[in-house]
């Protein structure tokens, strides 16, 4: 699933459409995670793009009359095409501008394309937005903030940092890498974390996500950036993810894989000591 670094790279890639007029929206398949409104092509025709932003893993494209919400789901990606190029299999939505086409390709159709009109109020009130937690790069995300939240929770730390109601944008790949770098065991309960550990955790959340963004994200299955280029984080910087049986680059112990809430969790039992 595309996580925050992949979505951030997508946002940077589509900023070229800011200020451009959308000539036509083509819906090739209305049946995404939620059915796309049949009214959307008419609503967006000839609208000018005012801005492109990200909230968690949700792409927000601001038009004159409202905001389009795009989620890439499990296997989706946006990519840029020449105006004369043919669409590919699984290209479900196409945004046609004068000199380029932006296409949403999503083989599994777990993504969505929704609409929030200007007369619906603030985008922060949208059902997909209103319950989202803090952004990882927000100045408000500090050790005291996280420690206070964690004291009220009885969940394991890996599940907590992947909970978008607490912190947005962190998925399975980066959760494993963040916790390894923070030297925190993924199975430790959040209410048992010290203030110092919370501080170390936040430092590594920002560090790993920044490295991943600057590496173009991670390409394991479907993801490529807007220009069709693979992300290199996994290949260049991963310390534990998908490295079961390999030697830890810090202590030389073997990386292990555990199942945690039906997901694969990778860790070094020496660097992340804890009774599991």
C-alpha positions in Angstrom: 0.0 0.0 0.0 1.3 3.5 -0.8 2.3 5.2 2.5 3.0 8.8 3.2 6.4 9.0 1.3 4.8 7.6 -1.9 1.8 9.9 -1.6 4.1 12.9 -0.9 6.1 12.1 -4.0 2.8 11.8 -6.0 1.8 15.3 -4.7 5.1 16.8 -5.8 4.7 15.1 -9.2 1.2 16.5 -9.9 1.9 20.1 -8.8 2.6 20.8 -12.5 -1.2 20.9 -13.0 -1.7 23.9 -10.6 -3.1 26.8 -12.6 -4.2 24.6 -15.5 -7.7 24.1 -16.7 -9.2 20.5 -16.6 -10.6 20.0 -20.1 -12.3 16.7 -19.3 -12.6 14.0 -16.6 -13.1 10.5 -17.9 -14.3 7.7 -15.6 -13.6 4.3 -17.2 -14.7 2.4 -14.1 -17.1 3.9 -11.5 -16.7 0.9 -9.2 -13.9 1.8 -6.8 -13.9 1.3 -3.0 -16.9 3.7 -3.1 -18.7 4.3 -6.3 -17.6 7.4 -8.1 -20.4 10.0 -8.6 -21.7 10.0 -12.2 -22.0 13.8 -11.8 -18.3 14.4 -11.3 -17.3 14.8 -15.0 -19.8 17.6 -15.4 -18.9 19.2 -12.1 -15.2 19.3 -13.0 -15.3 20.2 -16.6 -13.3 23.4 -17.4 -12.4 23.9 -13.7 -9.0 25.3 -12.9 -6.7 23.5 -10.4 -5.8 25.9 -7.6 -3.6 23.7 -5.4 -2.5 20.1 -4.6 -1.9 19.0 -1.1 -1.8 15.9 1.1 -3.6 15.0 4.3 -2.3 11.7 5.6 -2.4 9.3 2.6 -5.2 11.3 0.9 -4.4 13.4 -2.1 -6.4 16.7 -2.2 -6.8 18.5 -5.5 -8.3 22.0 -5.0 -10.5 23.2 -7.9 -12.5 26.4 -8.1 -15.8 24.8 -6.9 -14.5 22.2 -4.5 -11.9 19.6 -3.6 -11.2 16.2 -5.0 -10.1 13.5 -2.6 -8.0 10.7 -4.1 -6.8 7.6 -2.1 -4.5 5.1 -3.8 -5.7 2.2 -1.9 -3.6 -1.0 -1.8 -2.2 -0.9 -5.4 -3.0 2.4 -6.9 -0.8 5.1 -8.5 -1.2 8.3 -10.4 1.0 8.7 -13.5 1.5 11.3 -16.2 0.9 10.5 -19.9 1.2 12.3 -23.2 -2.1 13.5 -24.6 -1.9 11.1 -27.5 -1.0 8.0 -25.4 -3.4 5.1 -25.0 -4.8 4.2 -21.6 -3.5 1.0 -19.9 -5.4 -1.8 -18.2 -6.7 -0.7 -14.8 -6.6 3.0 -15.8 -10.0 3.8 -14.1 -9.9 7.6 -14.0 -8.3 10.2 -16.4 -7.8 13.9 -16.0 -7.3 15.5 -19.4 -5.4 18.8 -19.6 -4.1 20.6 -22.7 -0.7 18.9 -22.9 -0.9 16.0 -20.5 -3.2 13.4 -19.0 -3.1 12.3 -15.3 -4.3 8.7 -14.9 -5.3 6.7 -11.9 -4.2 3.1 -12.3 -5.5 0.7 -9.6 -5.6 -3.0 -10.3 -7.4 -3.9 -7.0 -9.7 -0.9 -7.0 -9.4 -0.3 -3.2 -8.7 3.3 -3.9 -11.3 6.0 -4.1 -12.1 9.3 -5.9 -14.5 11.5 -3.9 -15.8 15.1 -4.1 -16.1 17.8 -1.5 -18.0 20.9 -2.8 -17.2 24.4 -1.5 -20.7 24.7 0.0 -20.0 21.6 2.2 -17.8 23.6 4.6 -14.2 22.9 5.6 -12.4 19.9 4.1 -11.6 19.0 7.7 -15.2 18.1 8.2 -15.2 15.5 5.4 -15.9 12.0 6.8 -12.6 10.7 5.4 -10.6 13.6 7.0 -12.3 14.6 10.2 -11.0 11.7 12.4 -7.4 11.7 11.1 -4.6 12.2 13.6 -1.6 14.4 13.6 0.7 14.8 10.7 4.2 13.3 11.3 6.0 16.6 10.4 3.7 18.8 12.5 5.5 20.9 15.2 2.7 19.8 17.5 4.0 16.2 17.4 6.3 16.1 20.4 7.2 13.6 23.2 4.7 15.1 25.7 1.9 15.0 23.2 2.5 11.4 22.3 3.2 10.3 25.8 -0.1 11.7 27.0 -2.0 9.8 24.3 -0.2 6.6 24.9 -0.9 6.6 28.6 -4.6 6.1 27.7 -4.0 3.2 25.3 -3.5 -0.5 25.8 -2.1 -1.4 22.4 1.2 -2.4 21.0 3.5 0.4 19.7 3.6 -0.8 16.0 -0.2 -0.8 15.9 -0.4 2.6 17.5 1.9 4.4 15.0 0.0 2.7 12.1 -3.3 4.0 13.5 -4.3 7.0 11.4 -6.4 8.3 14.2 -3.2 8.9 16.2 -0.5 9.6 13.5 -1.3 9.7 9.8 0.7 8.1 6.9 2.7 5.3 8.5 2.1 1.8 7.1 3.7 -1.5 7.6 7.0 -0.9 5.8 8.0 2.3 7.6 6.6 1.2 11.0 9.1 -1.7 11.1 11.9 0.6 10.0 11.0 3.4 12.4 10.9 1.1 15.4 14.2 -0.6 14.5 15.9 2.8 14.3 14.3 3.9 17.6 15.4 0.6 19.2 11.8 -0.1 20.4 10.3 -3.6 20.2 7.1 -3.6 18.0 5.2 -5.6 20.6 5.8 -3.3 23.5 2.6 -1.7 24.9 2.5 2.1 24.4 1.5 2.8 28.0 4.9 1.3 29.0 6.9 3.7 26.9 8.9 6.3 28.7 9.0 10.0 27.8 12.5 9.4 26.5 11.4 6.6 24.3 8.6 8.8 22.9 11.1 11.4 22.0 13.3 8.8 20.3 10.3 7.5 18.4 9.3 10.9 17.1 12.9 11.7 16.0 12.9 8.4 14.0 9.4 8.9 12.6 10.6 12.2 11.0 14.0 10.8 10.0 12.8 7.6 8.3 9.9 9.4 6.5 12.2 12.1 5.3 14.7 9.6 3.9 11.9 7.7 2.3 10.4 10.8 0.7 13.8 11.8 -0.7 14.3 8.3 -2.0 11.1 8.4 -4.0 9.4 6.1 -1.6 9.4 2.3 -1.8 8.5 0.1 -4.8 7.6 -3.4 -3.9 4.8 -4.3 -6.2 2.9 -1.6 -8.2 4.1 1.8 -7.0 6.0 4.1 -9.3 6.2 7.8 -9.2 4.4 10.2 -11.6 7.2 9.7 -14.2 7.1 5.9 -13.9 10.3 5.6 -11.8 10.6 3.1 -8.9 11.2 4.3 -5.3 14.6 3.2 -3.9 14.1 3.3 -0.1 13.7 -0.4 0.4 16.7 -1.3 -1.7 19.0 1.4 -0.3 18.0 2.0 3.3 15.9 -0.9 4.7 17.4 -2.4 7.9 14.7 -5.0 8.8 11.8 -4.9 6.4 11.6 -8.1 4.3 15.0 -9.1 5.5 14.1 -12.1 7.6 17.1 -14.4 8.1 19.6 -11.7 7.1 22.2 -10.4 9.5 21.4 -7.2 11.3 23.7 -4.4 10.0 24.2 -3.1 13.5 24.8 -6.2 15.7 25.0 -9.1 13.2 22.0 -11.0 14.8 19.5 -12.6 12.5 16.5 -10.5 11.6 13.2 -12.3 12.4 9.7 -12.0 11.2 6.6 -12.2 13.4 2.9 -12.1 12.7 1.3 -9.1 14.5 -2.4 -8.4 14.0 -2.3 -10.4 10.7 0.6 -8.4 9.4 4.3 -9.2 9.0 6.5 -7.5 11.5 10.3 -7.5 11.1 12.7 -6.8 13.9 16.2 -7.5 15.4 15.8 -9.4 18.6 19.0 -8.0 20.0 18.7 -4.3 19.0 14.9 -4.3 20.0 15.0 -6.5 23.1 11.7 -7.4 24.7 10.0 -10.6 25.8 7.8 -11.7 22.9 
